[in-house]
Amino acid sequence: MDNCIYDLCCGCVFDGLLHGPNEVFWGDPNCTQRCHCDPLLHRALCQPSHCRDGEECRVEGGIQDCYPKTYGTCSTIGVTHYETFDGGNFTFQGSCVYQLVGVCGASQGLVDFQVLVQNGHGQDGLSSVAMV
Protein backbone atom coordinates (compact mmCIF):
# COMPACT_ATOMS: atom_id res chain seq x y z
CA MET A 1 0.00 0.00 0.00
CA ASP A 2 1.69 3.14 -1.20
CA ASN A 3 -0.95 5.56 0.01
CA CYS A 4 -0.07 9.05 1.17
CA ILE A 5 -1.88 11.05 3.79
CA TYR A 6 -2.32 14.79 3.75
CA ASP A 7 0.14 16.72 5.87
CA LEU A 8 -2.74 18.33 7.82
CA CYS A 9 -3.95 14.87 8.84
CA CYS A 10 -0.73 14.18 10.73
CA GLY A 11 -0.80 14.73 14.43
CA CYS A 12 2.00 15.54 16.82
CA VAL A 13 4.05 13.58 19.29
CA PHE A 14 4.11 14.83 22.89
CA ASP A 15 5.96 12.91 25.61
CA GLY A 16 6.19 9.91 23.31
CA LEU A 17 2.43 9.78 22.59
CA LEU A 18 0.82 10.56 19.24
CA HIS A 19 -2.06 13.04 19.39
CA GLY A 20 -4.44 13.79 16.54
CA PRO A 21 -4.64 17.15 14.77
CA ASN A 22 -6.46 19.74 16.93
CA GLU A 23 -6.67 17.28 19.83
CA VAL A 24 -6.76 18.99 23.24
CA PHE A 25 -5.17 17.11 26.13
CA TRP A 26 -3.52 17.51 29.52
CA GLY A 27 0.25 17.87 29.19
CA ASP A 28 1.15 16.53 32.63
CA PRO A 29 -0.25 14.13 35.26
CA ASN A 30 -1.28 16.99 37.60
CA CYS A 31 -3.47 18.90 35.10
CA THR A 32 -1.31 22.03 35.27
CA GLN A 33 -0.95 22.49 31.51
CA ARG A 34 -3.50 22.15 28.72
CA CYS A 35 -2.10 21.31 25.28
CA HIS A 36 -3.41 21.55 21.72
CA CYS A 37 -1.94 19.58 18.81
CA ASP A 38 -1.40 22.18 16.09
CA PRO A 39 -1.82 20.49 12.67
CA LEU A 40 0.18 23.19 10.85
CA LEU A 41 3.19 23.10 13.16
CA HIS A 42 2.92 19.36 13.94
CA ARG A 43 3.64 20.03 17.59
CA ALA A 44 1.77 20.54 20.83
CA LEU A 45 1.25 24.08 22.09
CA CYS A 46 0.69 24.16 25.86
CA GLN A 47 -0.59 26.78 28.28
CA PRO A 48 -0.84 26.80 32.08
CA SER A 49 -4.20 25.51 33.31
CA HIS A 50 -5.81 23.83 36.32
CA CYS A 51 -8.96 22.12 37.51
CA ARG A 52 -11.86 24.24 38.77
CA ASP A 53 -12.79 24.53 42.43
CA GLY A 54 -14.44 21.33 43.62
CA GLU A 55 -12.61 19.24 41.01
CA GLU A 56 -9.48 17.12 41.12
CA CYS A 57 -7.16 15.77 38.45
CA ARG A 58 -7.38 11.98 38.12
CA VAL A 59 -7.88 9.17 35.63
CA GLU A 60 -11.37 7.65 35.27
CA GLY A 61 -12.12 5.00 32.67
CA GLY A 62 -8.63 5.46 31.27
CA ILE A 63 -9.15 9.19 30.66
CA GLN A 64 -7.21 11.83 32.56
CA ASP A 65 -9.31 14.90 33.26
CA CYS A 66 -10.70 17.12 36.00
CA TYR A 67 -13.51 15.31 37.83
CA PRO A 68 -15.79 16.42 40.68
CA LYS A 69 -14.51 15.59 44.17
CA THR A 70 -18.03 14.70 45.28
CA TYR A 71 -21.38 14.05 43.66
CA GLY A 72 -24.78 15.18 44.93
CA THR A 73 -28.23 13.71 44.63
CA CYS A 74 -31.72 15.11 44.68
CA SER A 75 -34.91 13.11 44.93
CA THR A 76 -38.65 13.14 45.06
CA ILE A 77 -40.29 11.23 47.89
CA GLY A 78 -43.92 10.38 47.48
CA VAL A 79 -45.86 12.85 45.41
CA THR A 80 -45.09 16.22 46.96
CA HIS A 81 -41.86 15.82 48.96
CA TYR A 82 -38.54 16.92 47.49
CA GLU A 83 -34.97 16.70 48.75
CA THR A 84 -32.46 19.09 47.17
CA PHE A 85 -28.77 18.57 46.33
CA ASP A 86 -27.79 20.46 49.49
CA GLY A 87 -30.02 18.30 51.74
CA GLY A 88 -32.96 20.69 51.99
CA ASN A 89 -36.46 19.15 52.29
CA PHE A 90 -39.55 20.74 50.80
CA THR A 91 -43.22 19.89 50.46
CA PHE A 92 -44.59 21.36 47.26
CA GLN A 93 -48.08 20.86 45.87
CA GLY A 94 -48.17 23.02 42.74
CA SER A 95 -50.00 21.63 39.71
CA CYS A 96 -47.89 23.05 36.88
CA VAL A 97 -44.86 21.49 35.20
CA TYR A 98 -41.69 22.36 37.12
CA GLN A 99 -38.00 21.82 36.47
CA LEU A 100 -36.67 19.45 39.14
CA VAL A 101 -33.06 19.56 37.94
CA GLY A 102 -31.10 20.63 34.90
CA VAL A 103 -28.22 22.65 33.54
CA CYS A 104 -28.96 26.37 33.81
CA GLY A 105 -26.63 27.50 31.04
CA ALA A 106 -24.04 26.28 28.61
CA SER A 107 -21.01 24.99 30.43
CA GLN A 108 -17.93 23.25 29.10
CA GLY A 109 -17.98 19.56 29.88
CA LEU A 110 -21.60 19.36 30.99
CA VAL A 111 -24.30 17.65 28.97
CA ASP A 112 -27.39 19.84 28.64
CA PHE A 113 -30.34 18.11 30.33
CA GLN A 114 -33.41 18.74 32.44
CA VAL A 115 -35.92 16.70 34.42
CA LEU A 116 -39.43 18.15 34.60
CA VAL A 117 -42.05 17.03 37.12
CA GLN A 118 -45.76 17.58 37.47
CA ASN A 119 -47.87 16.74 40.49
CA GLY A 120 -51.22 15.32 39.54
CA HIS A 121 -53.92 12.80 40.27
CA GLY A 122 -53.81 9.33 38.78
CA GLN A 123 -56.77 7.39 37.41
CA ASP A 124 -57.35 5.82 40.84
CA GLY A 125 -57.72 9.24 42.46
CA LEU A 126 -54.34 9.03 44.18
CA SER A 127 -51.73 11.72 43.64
CA SER A 128 -48.77 10.95 41.43
CA VAL A 129 -45.62 12.58 40.10
CA ALA A 130 -44.98 12.39 36.37
CA MET A 131 -41.52 12.94 34.92
CA VAL A 132 -41.82 14.74 31.59
Buried (B, 14 or more C-beta within 10 A) or exposed (E): EEEEEEEEEBBBEBEEEEBEBEBEBBBBEEBBBBBBBBBEEBBBEBEEBEBEEEBEBBEEEEEBBBBEEEEEEBEBEEBBEBBBEEEEEEEEEEEEEBEBBEEEEEEEEEEEEEEBBBBEEEEEEEEEBEEE
